[in-house]
Amino acid sequence: RDEMAPLTERDLLNLPRYRMAVRTEFDGQSRVLTADILPEVPNLGSARLVRRLSNARDAQATVT
């Protein structure tokens, strides 16, 4: 397929996951670009769990 050809509805529906199409216009010339995007970050859980895991990873032994 010609990269400069406009995307059809079918092309847009068949884009793989995490890929987007963007139409840009500069100096009166239109161009279609595709780009990969990052998947959504998985849910880490509650703030308490994040702090506990962070402390376990980064904590140093304390002298009491």
C-alpha positions in Angstrom: 0.0 0.0 0.0 1.2 3.5 -0.8 2.2 5.2 2.5 0.9 8.5 1.2 -2.5 7.2 0.3 -5.3 8.1 2.6 -6.4 5.5 5.2 -9.7 3.8 4.6 -12.2 3.0 7.3 -11.0 -0.7 7.0 -7.4 0.4 7.5 -8.3 2.2 10.7 -10.3 -0.7 12.0 -7.5 -3.2 11.3 -4.7 -1.3 13.1 -3.0 -3.6 15.5 -3.3 -2.9 19.3 -1.3 0.1 20.5 -0.9 1.6 17.1 -2.5 4.9 16.1 -2.9 6.9 12.9 -2.4 10.6 12.8 -3.1 13.0 10.0 -0.9 16.0 9.9 -1.1 19.1 7.8 1.9 21.4 7.2 2.0 24.1 4.5 -1.2 22.9 3.0 0.1 19.3 2.5 -1.7 16.5 4.4 0.2 13.4 5.5 -0.9 10.3 7.4 1.5 8.9 9.9 1.3 5.8 12.1 2.9 5.4 15.5 3.2 2.8 18.2 2.1 3.8 21.7 2.9 2.2 25.0 0.4 -0.1 26.6 -1.3 1.0 29.8 0.8 0.6 32.9 -0.5 -2.3 35.0 -2.3 -1.4 38.2 0.2 -1.5 41.1 -2.5 -1.7 43.8 -2.9 0.4 46.8 -0.5 3.1 47.9 0.2 1.1 51.1 1.4 -1.9 49.0 3.6 0.4 46.8 5.2 2.0 49.9 5.8 -1.5 51.5 7.4 -2.9 48.3 9.5 0.3 47.9 10.7 0.2 51.5 11.5 -3.5 51.3 13.6 -2.8 48.1 15.3 0.4 49.2 15.4 0.2 53.0 18.7 -0.1 54.9 19.0 -1.9 58.2 18.6 0.5 61.2 20.5 0.2 64.4 18.2 0.4 67.5 
